Amino acid sequence: MAGIYVHIPFCKQACHYCNFHFSTSVRYKAAMLESIAQELVNRKTYLQGQTIGSIYFGGGTPSLLSPNEVEQLLQVIQKNYTLAEDLEITLEANPDDLTTSYLQAIRQTPINRFSIGVQSFFENDLQFMNRAHNAQEAQRCIQLAQDQGFDNLTIDLIYGSPTTSHEQWSINLAIAFELNVPHLSCYALTVEPKTALDYQIKKGIAPTLSEDHAATQFEILLAQIAKNNYEQYEISNFCRGGFYAKHNTNYWTGVHYLGVGPSAHSFNGHSRQWNVANNAKYTAAITKQDSYFEIEELSPTNQHNEYIMTALRTKWGVQKSKIVHWDTQQKEAFDKKATQYQQQGYMLLQNEAYILTPKGKLIADNITADFFI
């Protein structure tokens, strides 16, 4: 089943590490939501009538929307798309937005899953990242959401920060386990070009990030999630009890999806397209019915590389059944490299699929790139 991604391009403030498209001004929020609603109508044939299995409000900070604004966008989707009965509808949220009153109101909408940008339960980490919430709110919002009946939760945690000691990272994980959060997304802090963090490091205001520091904390992560009965089903994603993220799993397994809003990406199997990453240009183009996106037709080489890039990150790996259409030379080259990585302990052939071992996951990007055509 296909998915719909809705990009809400507003934030209270800019996190130092973030390079996503957003604005800290909500002055034109109403016009933006009207444009997103219109794009949902305009592009209702993009997925060719496929049933929608997941809807994801990302950003930005979608929890800056009122429950009524969320409901209105969902009504547009309901009127124009065929929805699955077990539809997953996720709203990304910042901890400081998840008050009791907000949760009670959003409970009256079809939203049934939260993705909460916790990042850390420690004040020094949050201040270094320039997060809008504090450590107390980071914990309290999870408990408040659970009190209102939201059991399907995921939280983001960041490791590898120079402010995060190994002991502190272990405590972050322990708090998440104790709060019984069923899904975790854990990412290494990275320096993206033109971000505040990039500027601070270049100017010597912030220390250079250590790959060894991050690697050690990734190993701590793998050990702790195994002890606490979480399954690693993607390099950065872990869950208990089958609480897979349906929407993100679609991305990793090649399922089609429609992205609406400025900077949103879409994929239909043979092409990708992405909307202009500019709020004013996006809303003006929607109003005037002008073009507002670029399209890339995917060549066989593109499709090969994208499949390797996504599949090798998951527990399902690269399926042998999906490489039979490659030409003989490509398949032989893949098998030769895979054999070498198996001999070195980086990869396994399991249930007719090539998957990375824990050792291989430490250098997943390098291995993936090695298989690119």
Secondary structure, DSSP 8 states (H G I E B T S, - for coil): -EEEEEEE-B-SS--TT--S--BS--TTHHHHHHHHHHHHHHTTTTTTT--EEEEEEEES-GGGS-HHHHHHHHHHHHHHS-EEEEEEEEEEE-GGG--HHHHHHHTTSS--EEEEEEE-SSHHHHHHHT-SS-HHHHHHHHHHHHHTT---EEEEEEE--TT--HHHHHHHHHHHHHTT-SEEEEEE----TTSHHHHHHHTTSS----HHHHHHHHHHHHHHHHHTT-EEEETTEEESTT---HHHHHHHHT--EEEESTT-EEE-SSEEEEE-S-HHHHHHHHHHT---EEEEE--HHHHHHHHHHHHTTBTT-EEGGGSTTS-HHHHHHHHHHHHHHHHTTSEEEETTEEEE-HHHHTTHHHHHHHT--
